[in-house]
Amino acid sequence: MSDTALSESATAVPSTPSTAPTIVARGVTKSYGKTRALRGVDLRLEHGEILGLVGHNGAGKSTLMRMLAGIEQPDDGAVDARERRAGAAWNADSAAASGVRMVYQELALCDDLTVAENAALSDPRPTGLWGWRGRAEQRIGTALDTVFPGHGISVLRRTGELAMAERQMVEIARALCTDALSMLILDEPTESLGVDATAQLYAHLRTLTRRGVSVLLISHRMQEVLANSDRIAVMKDGTVVETFAAAATSESELLVAMGGEVRAAGADVTAPRAADLTAERGAIVATVRAASGISFEARAGELIGLAGLAGQGQEQLLNKLWGAGALSRGVTVPRRRAYVPGDRQTSGILPLWSVAENLTISAMRGISRLGIINGRAKRELAAEWIGALKVRGDAATPITALSGGNQQKVLVARAFAADAQMVLLDDPFRGVDVATKNELYALMKAEAAAGRCIVWYSTENSEMAHCDRVYVFRANRLVSELSGESNTEERIIADSFDENTGDQR
Ligand SMILES: Nc1ncnc2c1ncn2[C@@H]1O[C@H](COP(=O)(O)OP(=O)(O)OP(=O)(O)O)[C@@H](O)[C@H]1O
């Protein structure tokens, strides 16, 4: 295939289109030790449709996706695909040969390789000994241009240097570098994408389905799933419990089918263990002086939001607050701080440790005496937080055996279980289900009310309504400070783009 044909190949369809379902799962079961991840799943993905797949954290969505992509085999039941060669077993090779591609929730890129090298690694087409690098550069560049026009990503950069949103774009684009794509499986593809890139992705998915490609879209963003799917399957405790026509259902109907207990945001939540705080409520506990624009100031008892388009300086501010020492110039911070990273894979979980060890590592001061850790206090603290955040998995489970959303809950619990006066959150609720998010909003408010200072960066502007005050960033500067009636989504969006905001102050 010529390189110039790549954009066509990124959206190419099998040579013998048919309207038979693209893939069918029948009675699929899967257990990991004592955990029954899938309990007899039946699912059909029709030719040229977008099927949304929703369910609470740990419902079995990612496990099902791995079965459909042939990466793991069911203990019982079967997966059958339209493009499967007669007699061939359904495994990763036959799935790839049938044009099935996956976009992972945990970004599966090698940080030390360039964008093009990463794309070459996963491209099933023969690369040839000579000129493979140039071909890979052109293929991934074209795929990026096709799906995300104006992306601004150099294919020669190491992926470790890219922002989360850019890495996600690369992950999506490289899945499209394939001939005869028949099925695309996307696991929470928009959690770290901005508004524009999200719209570009959905527009491209529609182009694909018009050409007969089928899409399985896993997401916790109910409005997106409703707006972009043809049908929506709901998973609960390892089975598909209901399937809806997207146009004929609603968010609340989906949530009821998921079985999640939906607590209204702002409802009372009692943190398992009250923090031992020293700052008086209302006292200034942190400041960052700005050379230009607005200075940052945080008080005990405040829930402060950091908003604006992704990558405008929010993470640098969090890093300053997290890394500051007594000698840092222009920055004052409380002594005890906790940090929840946005990228759990690179800077969050300790993969060789259990849930309890991951959860309590920052709370050592409270559960040790004379340097000796009180094992019982550790187990109790872990059990309390596992219960409070409904983590699906017990204390002794290896952290990597939890679903992605449940790992994220453990990281949030780690920060709040510590006796930190200031908790810093770097867009940490990616992949967390709707019901749990509402619990977490309430938890943060309760913790702030108890006197902690919480600084929360979120890429979801609607979440900023939970904050007492919001700082909006643009071009690495604080351009506005919103509170009360001025803290609206419209104002955040306006200030994120308005070149004049901030310059007038
Ligand atoms: N490799 C594994 N080892 C042990 N348990 C596992 C493994 N993979 C998944 N599980 C368990 O299977 C269940 C389903 O997990 P899965 O990742 O499929 O859920 P999910 O619906 O994708 O959740 P999330 O929305 O959090 O991503 C969970 O209880 C999880 O702990």
PDBQT file of the ligand as one rigid body, heavy atoms in Angstrom, charges set to zero:
ROOT
HETATM    1  N1  LIG A 601      -6.225  -9.128  35.633  1.00  0.00    +0.000 N 
HETATM    2  C1  LIG A 601      -7.124  -9.171  36.623  1.00  0.00    +0.000 A 
HETATM    3  N2  LIG A 601      -6.880  -9.830  37.770  1.00  0.00    +0.000 NA
HETATM    4  C2  LIG A 601      -7.779  -9.887  38.766  1.00  0.00    +0.000 A 
HETATM    5  N3  LIG A 601      -8.988  -9.278  38.719  1.00  0.00    +0.000 NA
HETATM    6  C3  LIG A 601      -9.302  -8.596  37.608  1.00  0.00    +0.000 A 
HETATM    7  C4  LIG A 601      -8.389  -8.498  36.510  1.00  0.00    +0.000 A 
HETATM    8  N4  LIG A 601      -8.979  -7.741  35.545  1.00  0.00    +0.000 NA
HETATM    9  C5  LIG A 601     -10.191  -7.394  36.023  1.00  0.00    +0.000 A 
HETATM   10  N5  LIG A 601     -10.383  -7.911  37.253  1.00  0.00    +0.000 N 
HETATM   11  C6  LIG A 601     -11.588  -7.751  38.071  1.00  0.00    +0.000 C 
HETATM   12  O1  LIG A 601     -12.708  -7.948  37.237  1.00  0.00    +0.000 OA
HETATM   13  C7  LIG A 601     -13.749  -7.035  37.569  1.00  0.00    +0.000 C 
HETATM   14  C8  LIG A 601     -14.146  -6.260  36.325  1.00  0.00    +0.000 C 
HETATM   15  O2  LIG A 601     -13.090  -5.341  36.012  1.00  0.00    +0.000 OA
HETATM   16  P1  LIG A 601     -13.108  -4.450  34.699  1.00  0.00    +0.000 P 
HETATM   17  O3  LIG A 601     -11.769  -3.782  34.600  1.00  0.00    +0.000 OA
HETATM   18  O4  LIG A 601     -13.549  -5.255  33.544  1.00  0.00    +0.000 OA
HETATM   19  O5  LIG A 601     -14.240  -3.381  35.084  1.00  0.00    +0.000 OA
HETATM   20  P2  LIG A 601     -14.680  -2.060  34.307  1.00  0.00    +0.000 P 
HETATM   21  O6  LIG A 601     -16.163  -2.134  34.147  1.00  0.00    +0.000 OA
HETATM   22  O7  LIG A 601     -13.888  -1.901  33.067  1.00  0.00    +0.000 OA
HETATM   23  O8  LIG A 601     -14.333  -0.942  35.377  1.00  0.00    +0.000 OA
HETATM   24  P3  LIG A 601     -13.801   0.597  35.182  1.00  0.00    +0.000 P 
HETATM   25  O9  LIG A 601     -15.005   1.398  34.810  1.00  0.00    +0.000 OA
HETATM   26  O10 LIG A 601     -13.316   0.959  36.546  1.00  0.00    +0.000 OA
HETATM   27  O11 LIG A 601     -12.720   0.585  34.167  1.00  0.00    +0.000 OA
HETATM   28  C9  LIG A 601     -13.222  -6.173  38.690  1.00  0.00    +0.000 C 
HETATM   29  O12 LIG A 601     -13.701  -6.689  39.921  1.00  0.00    +0.000 OA
HETATM   30  C10 LIG A 601     -11.722  -6.320  38.609  1.00  0.00    +0.000 C 
HETATM   31  O13 LIG A 601     -11.138  -6.182  39.875  1.00  0.00    +0.000 OA
ENDROOT
TORSDOF 0
